[in-house]
Amino acid sequence: MKEFDSLYFIGAGGIGMAALERYFLAQGKHIAGYDRTPSPLTHALEQEGVHIDYDEDPALIPDYCRNPERTLVVYTPAVPDTHQGMVYFRENGFKVMKRAALLGVVTAHTRGLCFAGTHGKTTTSSMAAHILHTSGIGCNAFLGGVLRNYNSNFLLSSTSPYSVIEADEFDRSFHHLSPYVAVVTSTDPDHLDIYGTAENYLESFAHFTELIQPGGALIVHTGLALKPRVGENVKTYTYSRNEGDFHAEAIRKGDGEITFDLVTPWERIADIKLGVPVDINIENAIAAMAACRLIDVPADAMREAIAAFLGAERRFQFWLKEPGRNGKVMIDDYAHHPGELRASISSVRDLYPGRRLTVIFQPHLYTRTRDFAPEFASALSLADEVILLPIYPAREEPIPGVASEMILEQVTSTKKCIYSKENLIKSIHLSNFDVLLTAGAGDIANLLPQICDEFKKQ
């Protein structure tokens, strides 16, 4: 990377891109880029020194990104080949690289703790990064969510040999990595627009396990259909809530807290207290601590870090938590796969038994809605009331006949409806929410302040 003075990121506002931008800013590089729309993340990046334009016009590209020999261009798979900036760079001989490939280059000579899975990878990788950072061992962390402890999705260490990486399976991005410790949290089929079949999706994870460095380790959730293909000098461990080489015992819940003992192949670490006390974080913490234990992070350091962990933004994040047994509650979660949505709703039910639960869900992608509509409906039916928003398309064009109605018609909850984003905000005051969960990976995040304000006014 020494030959490049500047980097230009097409899709600069993506969460994965942001970590790389912050990394290269710290290396003293000039950073610029394009994104389709402004967001809190792009505003934060601009304040940190990234030049971002919101128009494709190549004339806006800053002068320091116009030398093909000194500028590297980075893009995400969501960027179309017709993008004007992409056309300009390719026609003028610039080196153009996918984000995943650059991440692989940056972390290739480190000991990477790589967290993969259909769901759970953001929280587990964030926990591991927080453990390493607070323990004093340190790491360079490239994460898929903004850690509330640091208000960033990137952690930097100039001395640590470790990187913590959220290993994204979309577009086979994680095949660019060279893990030292790999964690696979789940392999429920997803991204079938890329993989075609569940078998191909599993095969992608199997190939990921082949990439583990000699002398490294694989930690895999028990009961997965995955058949790992690790090298001869790679050890394999299992984990889950109740069984496996790493598991929990003596789980205690009460007074808004969850505490458990972590059992490892070598010892029992007592009294792990979750900083974000929701049921799904028991397994997330087990996976994170298992990876850290394999690189000899002390037990006391792990215990202290997990207790102080505030979570990543939009991962079971409380927006409203009124005091008292009947105080109003609003929680937001990034859940956008049926398995994630079911786990999130079940966790709310576990926290607030007997309370009336409303879920506002924005489906993400036409293909995912088409492929998993019955599974989404089944998960949503765990709620007392369901409100759906139209599908957030992200990178996709509409598919005829695919809409949120596909999910709604199969939901069995007695109260269910679809609102546009505009009508949702206008109609909240007509509702009588008790416990509210908002979910989805689209722009529902932009509505959260308004939803919360209207909820408070009820």
C-alpha positions as CSV (number, residue, x, y, z in Angstrom):
1,M,0.0,0.0,0.0
2,K,3.0,2.3,0.3
3,E,2.8,3.2,-3.4
4,F,-0.6,4.9,-2.9
5,D,-0.9,8.4,-1.4
6,S,-4.7,8.4,-1.6
7,L,-7.7,6.1,-1.7
8,Y,-11.1,6.8,-3.3
9,F,-14.1,4.8,-1.9
10,I,-17.2,4.3,-4.1
11,G,-19.9,3.5,-1.5
12,A,-18.1,5.5,1.1
13,G,-21.0,5.5,3.5
14,G,-21.1,1.7,3.9
15,I,-20.3,0.4,7.4
16,G,-17.6,-1.9,6.1
17,M,-16.1,0.8,4.0
18,A,-16.0,3.2,6.9
19,A,-13.7,1.0,8.9
20,L,-11.2,0.9,6.1
21,E,-11.4,4.7,5.5
22,R,-10.7,5.2,9.2
23,Y,-7.8,2.8,9.0
24,F,-6.1,4.6,6.1
25,L,-6.8,8.0,7.6
26,A,-4.8,6.8,10.6
27,Q,-2.0,5.8,8.1
28,G,-1.8,9.4,6.9
29,K,-3.5,8.8,3.5
30,H,-5.8,11.2,1.7
31,I,-9.3,9.7,1.7
32,A,-12.2,10.7,-0.5
33,G,-15.3,8.9,-1.9
34,Y,-18.8,8.9,-3.2
35,D,-22.1,7.8,-1.6
36,R,-25.6,8.0,-2.8
37,T,-27.1,9.7,0.2
38,P,-25.9,11.5,3.4
39,S,-26.2,9.6,6.7
40,P,-25.0,10.0,10.3
41,L,-22.1,7.8,9.3
42,T,-21.1,9.9,6.3
43,H,-21.3,13.0,8.4
44,A,-19.1,11.5,11.0
45,L,-16.5,10.4,8.4
46,E,-16.5,13.9,6.9
47,Q,-15.8,15.4,10.3
48,E,-12.9,13.0,10.6
49,G,-11.4,14.1,7.3
50,V,-13.0,12.1,4.5
51,H,-14.1,14.1,1.5
52,I,-17.5,12.6,0.3
53,D,-19.6,13.7,-2.7
54,Y,-23.2,12.7,-3.2
55,D,-23.2,13.1,-7.0
56,E,-21.6,10.6,-9.5
57,D,-20.1,13.4,-11.6
58,P,-16.4,12.6,-12.1
59,A,-15.7,16.3,-12.2
60,L,-16.2,16.4,-8.4
61,I,-13.4,13.9,-7.7
62,P,-10.7,15.9,-5.8
63,D,-7.4,16.5,-7.5
64,Y,-5.4,14.4,-5.1
65,C,-7.4,11.3,-6.3
66,R,-6.7,11.9,-10.0
67,N,-3.2,10.3,-10.3
68,P,-3.6,6.7,-11.5
69,E,-0.2,5.7,-10.1
70,R,-0.8,7.1,-6.6
71,T,-4.6,6.5,-6.1
72,L,-6.3,3.2,-5.2
73,V,-10.0,2.9,-5.9
74,V,-12.1,0.8,-3.6
75,Y,-15.8,-0.3,-4.3
76,T,-18.5,-2.4,-2.8
77,P,-20.4,-5.2,-4.8
78,A,-23.5,-3.0,-4.6
79,V,-22.0,-0.4,-7.0
80,P,-23.1,-0.9,-10.6
81,D,-20.6,-1.0,-13.4
82,T,-22.4,2.0,-15.0
83,H,-21.5,4.2,-12.1
84,Q,-19.9,7.3,-13.6
85,G,-17.1,7.5,-11.2
86,M,-16.3,3.8,-11.7
87,V,-16.3,4.3,-15.5
88,Y,-13.9,7.2,-15.1
89,F,-11.4,5.4,-13.0
90,R,-11.4,2.2,-15.1
91,E,-11.1,4.2,-18.4
92,N,-8.1,6.1,-17.0
93,G,-6.1,3.1,-15.8
94,F,-6.6,3.3,-12.0
95,K,-6.2,0.2,-9.9
96,V,-9.7,-0.8,-8.8
97,M,-10.2,-3.2,-5.9
98,K,-13.3,-4.7,-4.0
99,R,-13.6,-3.7,-0.4
100,A,-13.2,-7.3,0.7
101,A,-10.0,-7.8,-1.3
102,L,-8.5,-4.7,0.4
103,L,-9.5,-5.9,3.8
104,G,-7.8,-9.2,3.0
105,V,-4.6,-7.3,2.1
106,V,-4.7,-5.1,5.2
107,T,-5.1,-8.1,7.6
108,A,-3.1,-10.7,5.7
109,H,0.0,-10.3,7.9
110,T,-1.8,-10.2,11.2
111,R,-3.4,-12.9,13.4
112,G,-7.0,-12.4,12.4
113,L,-9.9,-13.3,14.6
114,C,-12.6,-13.6,11.9
115,F,-16.3,-13.9,12.9
116,A,-18.6,-15.4,10.2
117,G,-22.2,-16.4,10.2
118,T,-25.7,-15.6,8.9
119,H,-26.3,-13.8,12.1
120,G,-24.4,-13.0,15.3
121,K,-21.2,-11.9,13.6
122,T,-21.5,-8.2,14.4
123,T,-22.1,-8.6,18.1
124,T,-19.5,-11.4,18.6
125,S,-16.8,-9.6,16.7
126,S,-17.6,-6.4,18.6
127,M,-17.4,-8.2,21.9
128,A,-14.0,-9.7,21.0
129,A,-12.6,-6.4,19.8
130,H,-13.8,-4.8,23.1
131,I,-12.2,-7.6,25.1
132,L,-8.8,-7.2,23.4
133,H,-8.9,-3.4,23.6
134,T,-9.7,-3.2,27.3
135,S,-7.3,-6.1,28.2
136,G,-4.4,-4.0,26.9
137,I,-3.5,-6.6,24.2
138,G,-5.2,-4.4,21.6
139,C,-6.2,-5.1,18.0
140,N,-7.1,-3.5,14.7
141,A,-10.9,-4.1,14.5
142,F,-13.0,-3.9,11.3
143,L,-16.6,-4.2,12.3
144,G,-20.0,-4.1,10.8
145,G,-21.6,-2.0,13.5
146,V,-20.8,1.1,15.5
147,L,-19.6,0.2,19.0
148,R,-21.4,2.3,21.5
149,N,-18.3,2.2,23.8
150,Y,-16.2,4.0,21.2
151,N,-18.8,5.6,18.8
152,S,-16.9,3.9,15.9
153,N,-16.7,0.6,14.0
154,F,-12.9,0.7,13.9
155,L,-10.3,0.2,16.6
156,L,-6.6,0.9,16.0
157,S,-3.5,-0.5,17.6
158,S,0.1,0.1,16.3
159,T,1.5,-2.7,18.4
160,S,-0.9,-5.6,18.5
161,P,-0.5,-8.5,16.2
162,Y,-4.2,-9.2,16.2
163,S,-7.0,-8.0,13.9
164,V,-10.7,-8.6,14.6
165,I,-12.8,-8.9,11.5
166,E,-16.4,-9.3,10.8
167,A,-16.3,-11.8,8.0
168,D,-19.1,-11.1,5.6
169,E,-20.4,-13.9,3.4
170,F,-22.2,-11.6,0.9
171,D,-20.6,-12.0,-2.5
172,R,-18.1,-14.5,-1.0
173,S,-16.3,-11.5,0.6
174,F,-14.9,-13.6,3.4
175,H,-12.9,-15.7,1.0
176,H,-10.3,-12.9,0.8
177,L,-9.4,-13.4,4.5
178,S,-6.7,-15.5,6.2
179,P,-8.1,-16.3,9.7
180,Y,-5.9,-17.3,12.6
181,V,-9.0,-18.0,14.6
182,A,-12.3,-18.4,12.7
183,V,-15.7,-18.4,14.4
184,V,-18.9,-19.6,12.6
185,T,-22.0,-18.6,14.5
186,S,-24.7,-19.8,12.1
187,T,-25.3,-21.0,8.5
188,D,-29.0,-20.5,7.9
189,P,-29.4,-19.9,4.2
190,D,-29.3,-16.3,3.0
191,H,-28.2,-14.3,0.0
192,L,-29.7,-16.8,-2.4
193,D,-29.6,-14.1,-5.1
194,I,-25.8,-14.7,-4.9
195,Y,-25.6,-18.4,-4.1
196,G,-28.6,-19.8,-5.7
197,T,-29.1,-22.7,-3.3
198,A,-28.6,-23.5,0.4
199,E,-26.0,-26.1,-0.6
200,N,-23.9,-23.5,-2.4
201,Y,-24.2,-21.2,0.7
202,L,-22.9,-24.0,3.0
203,E,-20.1,-24.7,0.5
204,S,-19.0,-21.1,0.8
205,F,-18.6,-21.5,4.6
206,A,-16.8,-24.8,4.1
207,H,-14.3,-23.0,1.8
208,F,-13.9,-20.3,4.4
209,T,-12.8,-22.9,7.0
210,E,-10.1,-24.0,4.5
211,L,-8.5,-20.5,4.7
212,I,-7.5,-20.8,8.4
213,Q,-3.8,-20.4,8.9
214,P,-1.7,-23.4,10.0
215,G,-1.6,-23.5,13.8
216,G,-4.9,-21.7,14.0
217,A,-8.3,-22.8,15.2
218,L,-12.0,-23.0,14.2
219,I,-14.8,-22.4,16.7
220,V,-18.1,-23.5,15.3
221,H,-21.6,-23.6,16.8
222,T,-22.9,-27.0,17.6
223,G,-25.6,-28.6,15.4
224,L,-24.8,-26.7,12.1
225,A,-25.1,-28.4,8.8
226,L,-21.6,-27.1,8.0
227,K,-18.9,-29.7,7.3
228,P,-15.6,-27.9,8.0
229,R,-12.6,-28.6,5.8
230,V,-9.7,-27.4,8.1
231,G,-6.0,-28.1,7.5
232,E,-4.1,-30.7,9.4
233,N,-2.6,-28.3,12.0
234,V,-5.9,-26.5,12.7
235,K,-7.8,-27.4,15.9
236,T,-11.6,-27.4,15.9
237,Y,-13.8,-26.5,18.9
238,T,-17.5,-26.3,19.4
239,Y,-19.7,-23.9,21.4
240,S,-23.3,-23.2,22.2
241,R,-25.4,-22.1,25.1
242,N,-25.8,-25.5,26.7
243,E,-23.2,-27.8,25.2
244,G,-19.9,-27.9,23.3
245,D,-16.3,-27.3,24.3
246,F,-17.3,-23.8,25.3
247,H,-20.7,-23.4,27.0
248,A,-22.6,-21.7,29.8
249,E,-23.7,-23.2,33.1
250,A,-25.4,-21.7,36.2
251,I,-27.3,-19.1,34.2
252,R,-29.0,-16.6,36.5
253,K,-31.5,-14.0,35.5
254,G,-33.1,-11.3,37.6
255,D,-33.4,-7.6,38.3
256,G,-32.5,-6.8,34.7
257,E,-29.3,-8.8,34.8
258,I,-28.0,-12.0,33.3
259,T,-25.0,-13.8,34.8
260,F,-23.5,-17.2,34.0
261,D,-20.3,-19.3,34.3
262,L,-18.3,-20.0,31.2
263,V,-17.0,-23.6,30.9
264,T,-14.0,-24.1,28.6
265,P,-11.9,-27.2,27.8
266,W,-9.5,-26.0,30.5
267,E,-11.4,-24.2,33.3
268,R,-14.6,-22.7,34.6
269,I,-14.8,-18.9,34.6
270,A,-17.4,-17.9,37.1
271,D,-19.8,-14.9,37.2
272,I,-19.8,-13.5,33.7
273,K,-22.2,-10.6,33.7
274,L,-23.6,-9.3,30.5
275,G,-23.4,-5.6,29.9
276,V,-26.3,-6.0,27.4
277,P,-28.4,-8.4,29.4
278,V,-30.5,-10.2,26.7
279,D,-30.7,-13.9,26.2
280,I,-29.1,-14.0,22.7
281,N,-26.0,-12.4,24.1
282,I,-25.2,-15.4,26.2
283,E,-24.2,-17.3,23.1
284,N,-22.6,-14.2,21.5
285,A,-20.4,-13.8,24.6
286,I,-19.4,-17.4,24.7
287,A,-18.2,-17.2,21.0
288,A,-16.3,-14.0,21.6
289,M,-14.6,-15.2,24.8
290,A,-13.8,-18.6,23.2
291,A,-11.8,-16.9,20.5
292,C,-10.1,-14.6,23.0
293,R,-9.3,-17.5,25.3
294,L,-7.5,-19.3,22.5
295,I,-5.1,-16.4,22.3
296,D,-4.6,-16.4,26.0
297,V,-6.6,-13.4,27.1
298,P,-6.8,-13.6,30.9
299,A,-10.1,-14.7,32.4
300,D,-10.4,-11.6,34.6
301,A,-9.9,-9.3,31.6
302,M,-12.7,-11.1,29.7
303,R,-15.1,-10.9,32.7
304,E,-14.5,-7.1,33.1
305,A,-14.9,-6.4,29.4
306,I,-18.1,-8.3,28.9
307,A,-19.7,-6.5,31.9
308,A,-18.7,-3.1,30.4
309,F,-19.7,-3.9,26.9
310,L,-22.5,-1.5,25.7
311,G,-23.2,-3.2,22.4
312,A,-23.2,-2.1,18.8
313,E,-25.7,0.5,17.6
314,R,-28.9,-1.1,16.3
315,R,-28.1,-4.4,18.0
316,F,-30.9,-4.7,20.6
317,Q,-30.5,-1.1,21.5
318,F,-32.9,0.5,24.0
319,W,-34.4,3.8,22.8
320,L,-36.9,4.1,25.6
321,K,-37.0,2.3,29.0
322,E,-39.3,4.0,31.4
323,P,-39.0,3.0,35.1
324,G,-41.5,0.7,36.8
325,R,-43.0,-2.6,36.0
326,N,-45.4,-1.1,33.3
327,G,-43.0,1.5,31.9
328,K,-43.0,1.9,28.2
329,V,-40.2,0.2,26.3
330,M,-38.7,0.8,22.8
331,I,-36.0,-1.5,21.5
332,D,-34.4,-1.4,18.0
333,D,-32.6,-4.3,16.4
334,Y,-30.9,-4.8,13.0
335,A,-32.6,-8.2,12.6
336,H,-33.2,-8.7,8.9
337,H,-33.1,-12.5,8.5
338,P,-35.9,-14.8,9.8
339,G,-33.6,-16.5,12.3
340,E,-32.4,-13.1,13.7
341,L,-35.9,-11.7,13.8
342,R,-37.2,-14.8,15.8
343,A,-34.3,-14.6,18.2
344,S,-34.9,-10.9,18.7
345,I,-38.6,-11.2,19.3
346,S,-38.0,-14.1,21.7
347,S,-35.5,-12.1,23.6
348,V,-38.0,-9.3,24.1
349,R,-40.6,-11.8,25.3
350,D,-38.1,-13.3,27.7
351,L,-37.2,-9.8,29.1
352,Y,-40.9,-8.7,29.4
353,P,-43.1,-11.7,29.9
354,G,-46.8,-10.9,29.9
355,R,-46.4,-7.5,28.3
356,R,-48.1,-6.7,24.9
357,L,-45.5,-6.6,22.2
358,T,-45.7,-4.7,18.9
359,V,-43.1,-5.2,16.2
360,I,-42.5,-2.7,13.4
361,F,-40.5,-4.5,10.7
362,Q,-39.0,-3.2,7.4
363,P,-38.2,-6.2,5.1
364,H,-34.7,-5.8,3.4
365,L,-34.3,-6.9,-0.2
366,Y,-36.9,-8.2,-2.7
367,T,-35.0,-11.5,-3.1
368,R,-34.8,-12.1,0.7
369,T,-38.5,-11.4,1.0
370,R,-39.3,-13.7,-1.9
371,D,-37.1,-16.5,-0.6
372,F,-38.2,-16.4,3.1
373,A,-41.6,-14.8,3.4
374,P,-43.2,-17.8,5.3
375,E,-40.2,-17.8,7.8
376,F,-40.5,-14.0,8.3
377,A,-44.3,-14.4,8.9
378,S,-43.7,-17.2,11.4
379,A,-41.2,-15.2,13.4
380,L,-43.4,-12.1,13.4
381,S,-46.4,-14.1,14.6
382,L,-44.7,-14.3,18.0
383,A,-45.7,-10.7,18.5
384,D,-49.2,-9.4,19.6
385,E,-49.2,-6.7,16.9
386,V,-47.3,-6.5,13.6
387,I,-46.7,-3.4,11.5
388,L,-44.9,-3.8,8.2
389,L,-43.2,-1.2,6.1
390,P,-42.6,-1.5,2.3
391,I,-39.5,-3.5,1.3
392,Y,-36.3,-1.6,1.4
393,P,-34.7,-2.4,-2.0
394,A,-31.0,-1.5,-1.2
395,R,-29.1,-2.6,-4.4
396,E,-32.0,-4.4,-6.0
397,E,-34.6,-3.6,-8.6
398,P,-38.3,-4.5,-7.8
399,I,-39.4,-8.1,-8.5
400,P,-43.0,-8.3,-9.9
401,G,-45.4,-9.7,-7.2
402,V,-42.9,-9.4,-4.4
403,A,-44.0,-7.0,-1.7
404,S,-44.5,-6.8,2.1
405,E,-48.0,-8.2,1.6
406,M,-46.4,-11.6,1.0
407,I,-45.4,-11.6,4.6
408,L,-48.4,-9.9,6.1
409,E,-50.9,-12.4,4.7
410,Q,-49.2,-15.3,6.5
411,V,-48.8,-13.5,9.9
412,T,-51.2,-15.1,12.4
413,S,-51.2,-12.2,14.9
414,T,-54.7,-10.7,15.3
415,K,-53.5,-7.1,14.8
416,K,-51.5,-6.6,11.6
417,C,-51.1,-3.9,8.9
418,I,-48.8,-2.2,6.5
419,Y,-48.0,1.5,6.6
420,S,-45.9,3.7,4.4
421,K,-43.1,5.4,6.3
422,E,-45.0,8.7,6.2
423,N,-48.2,7.2,7.4
424,L,-46.4,5.3,10.1
425,I,-45.2,8.4,11.8
426,K,-48.6,10.1,11.4
427,S,-50.4,7.1,12.9
428,I,-48.3,6.2,15.9
429,H,-50.2,8.5,18.1
430,L,-53.4,6.5,17.4
431,S,-51.7,3.4,18.7
432,N,-51.3,2.3,22.3
433,F,-47.9,0.6,22.4
434,D,-46.6,-1.1,25.5
435,V,-43.4,-2.8,24.4
436,L,-42.2,-1.8,20.9
437,L,-39.6,-3.5,18.8
438,T,-38.4,-2.0,15.6
439,A,-36.4,-4.2,13.2
440,G,-34.8,-4.3,9.8
441,A,-31.6,-3.4,8.0
442,G,-32.9,-0.6,5.8
443,D,-33.6,3.1,6.3
444,I,-36.0,2.4,9.2
445,A,-33.0,3.6,11.3
446,N,-33.6,7.1,10.0
447,L,-37.2,7.0,11.5
448,L,-36.2,5.9,15.0
449,P,-36.0,9.4,16.6
450,Q,-39.4,10.3,15.2
451,I,-40.9,6.9,16.3
452,C,-39.5,7.4,19.8
453,D,-40.8,10.9,20.1
454,E,-44.3,10.0,19.0
455,F,-44.2,6.9,21.3
456,K,-43.4,9.2,24.3
457,K,-46.4,11.4,23.4
458,Q,-48.9,8.6,23.6
